[in-house]
Amino acid sequence: MSDQPTSLPSEITFVQKPGVNIRAEPSAAGRKVGTASKGRQFKVIGRSGSWVQVEDDTTTGWIGGRLLGPQKP
C-alpha cells in the first residue's frame, strides 16, 4: 500500500446563463471579481452552502450553484 495521497478526479462545471458575476466571497453581497460568459468552463475547488468556488487559468471566485451545470449549454 502506498503512502501517497490518492488524487480525486477534478469536477468541471459550466456557466449556464450569460453575464454571471464571480464574487470574492460566497455571498451576493461579496465584491465582484469578474464576469463569466455562458458556456465558460471552470474547475470546482470548494463549496459553501449553495455557492460554488471555481477557478480557471485567469480567475478564482464564487458563483451561485444554480447558475452552474455539469454540461456545456
Backbone as numpy.savetxt, mean C-alpha at the origin, in Angstrom:
# Nx Ny Nz CAx CAy CAz Cx Cy Cz
17.66 -28.67 9.88 16.82 -27.48 9.88 17.71 -26.23 9.88
17.38 -25.28 9.06 18.17 -24.06 8.91 17.77 -23.01 9.94
18.75 -22.22 10.37 18.47 -21.10 11.28 18.11 -19.82 10.53
18.12 -19.88 9.21 17.81 -18.71 8.40 16.31 -18.44 8.44
15.91 -17.15 8.56 14.46 -16.86 8.54 13.86 -17.20 7.19
12.64 -17.66 7.24 11.93 -17.99 6.00 11.35 -16.72 5.42
11.57 -16.50 4.17 11.05 -15.32 3.48 9.58 -15.55 3.14
8.75 -14.60 3.52 7.32 -14.67 3.19 7.11 -14.07 1.82
6.15 -14.58 1.06 5.89 -13.99 -0.25 5.39 -12.56 -0.10
5.83 -11.69 -0.98 5.40 -10.30 -0.95 3.96 -10.20 -1.44
3.17 -9.43 -0.72 1.80 -9.19 -1.17 1.80 -7.94 -2.04
1.22 -8.07 -3.21 1.14 -6.96 -4.17 -0.32 -6.50 -4.22
-0.51 -5.20 -4.31 -1.85 -4.63 -4.39 -1.88 -3.55 -5.46
-3.08 -3.27 -5.96 -3.25 -2.29 -7.03 -4.29 -1.24 -6.63
-4.05 -0.01 -7.01 -5.00 1.08 -6.76 -6.19 0.89 -7.69
-7.41 0.96 -7.13 -8.62 0.68 -7.88 -9.37 1.93 -8.36
-9.00 3.10 -7.85 -9.69 4.35 -8.21 -8.65 5.37 -8.68
-9.05 6.34 -9.49 -8.11 7.38 -9.92 -7.84 8.40 -8.81
-6.63 8.93 -8.76 -6.30 10.03 -7.86 -6.38 9.72 -6.39
-5.88 8.57 -5.97 -5.93 8.16 -4.56 -4.80 8.83 -3.79
-5.13 9.41 -2.64 -4.12 10.06 -1.80 -3.32 9.02 -1.02
-2.02 9.27 -0.92 -1.12 8.46 -0.10 -0.79 9.31 1.12
-0.97 8.76 2.30 -0.83 9.53 3.55 0.40 9.09 4.34
0.91 10.01 5.17 2.06 9.72 6.02 1.67 8.85 7.21
0.43 8.93 7.63 -0.09 8.14 8.75 -1.38 7.44 8.31
-1.76 6.38 9.02 -3.00 5.66 8.66 -4.26 6.40 9.13
-4.50 7.56 8.52 -5.64 8.40 8.89 -5.94 9.35 7.74
-7.23 9.63 7.52 -7.62 10.59 6.49 -7.10 11.98 6.82
-6.78 12.22 8.09 -6.23 13.51 8.51 -4.70 13.54 8.39
-4.10 12.41 8.03 -2.64 12.34 7.89 -2.15 13.22 6.74
-0.92 13.69 6.88 -0.30 14.52 5.83 -0.22 13.75 4.52
-0.61 14.40 3.44 -0.56 13.78 2.11 0.89 13.77 1.62
1.39 12.59 1.23 2.76 12.48 0.75 2.81 12.18 -0.75
1.64 11.97 -1.35 1.60 11.70 -2.78 0.22 11.31 -3.24
0.11 11.07 -4.53 -1.13 10.64 -5.15 -0.83 9.46 -6.06
-1.70 8.47 -6.06 -1.51 7.28 -6.90 -2.60 7.20 -7.96
-2.20 6.89 -9.17 -3.16 6.74 -10.25 -3.77 5.34 -10.25
-4.93 5.23 -10.86 -5.62 3.94 -10.97 -4.70 2.93 -11.66
-4.59 1.74 -11.07 -3.77 0.68 -11.64 -2.34 0.64 -11.13
-1.93 1.65 -10.35 -0.56 1.67 -9.83 -0.36 0.50 -8.88
0.79 -0.13 -9.00 1.10 -1.32 -8.20 1.98 -0.96 -7.02
1.68 -1.55 -5.86 2.47 -1.36 -4.65 2.73 -2.70 -3.97
3.75 -2.73 -3.16 4.02 -3.86 -2.26 3.42 -3.48 -0.90
2.69 -4.40 -0.28 2.11 -4.18 1.04 3.19 -4.44 2.09
3.41 -3.45 2.99 4.42 -3.63 4.04 3.84 -3.54 5.44
2.55 -3.20 5.55 1.94 -3.13 6.88 0.45 -2.86 6.80
-0.20 -3.01 7.95 -1.63 -2.75 8.04 -1.94 -2.14 9.40
-2.94 -1.27 9.43 -3.43 -0.68 10.67 -4.91 -0.41 10.49
-5.73 -1.24 11.13 -7.17 -1.12 10.94 -7.52 -1.33 9.48
-8.23 -0.38 8.90 -8.63 -0.49 7.49 -7.60 0.13 6.54
-6.48 0.59 7.07 -5.43 1.22 6.27 -4.34 0.22 5.92
-3.74 0.42 4.73 -2.68 -0.46 4.25 -1.43 0.38 3.99
-0.31 -0.04 4.56 0.95 0.65 4.32 1.58 0.03 3.08
1.92 0.89 2.12 2.42 0.42 0.83 3.73 1.10 0.48
4.47 0.47 -0.45 5.68 1.10 -0.97 5.92 0.66 -2.40
6.61 1.53 -3.13 7.15 1.18 -4.44 8.52 1.84 -4.52
9.08 1.95 -5.69 10.43 2.51 -5.83 10.53 3.97 -5.41
9.43 4.69 -5.43 9.48 6.13 -5.17 8.71 6.59 -3.93
7.78 5.80 -3.44 6.86 6.26 -2.39 6.62 5.20 -1.34
6.53 5.64 -0.08 6.07 4.78 1.02 5.01 5.58 1.76
3.86 4.95 2.04 2.80 5.65 2.76 1.60 4.75 2.99
0.51 5.36 3.38 -0.72 4.65 3.75 -1.85 4.99 2.78
-2.62 3.96 2.42 -3.80 4.13 1.57 -4.95 3.36 2.22
-6.15 3.94 2.17 -7.33 3.25 2.69 -7.54 1.93 1.96
-7.74 0.85 2.71 -7.83 -0.48 2.14 -8.93 -0.66 1.11
-10.02 0.11 1.23 -11.13 -0.04 0.27 -10.76 0.49 -1.10
-9.65 1.21 -1.21 -9.20 1.77 -2.48 -8.20 0.87 -3.20
-7.89 -0.27 -2.58 -6.90 -1.20 -3.12 -7.53 -2.54 -3.44
-6.90 -3.29 -4.34 -7.39 -4.61 -4.68 -6.26 -5.50 -5.16
-6.50 -6.81 -5.21 -5.45 -7.77 -5.57 -5.13 -7.84 -7.05
-5.98 -7.25 -7.90 -5.75 -7.33 -9.35 -5.82 -5.94 -9.96
-5.06 -5.77 -11.05 -5.06 -4.49 -11.76 -6.44 -4.24 -12.36
-7.00 -3.04 -12.12 -8.35 -2.75 -12.64 -8.37 -2.61 -14.15
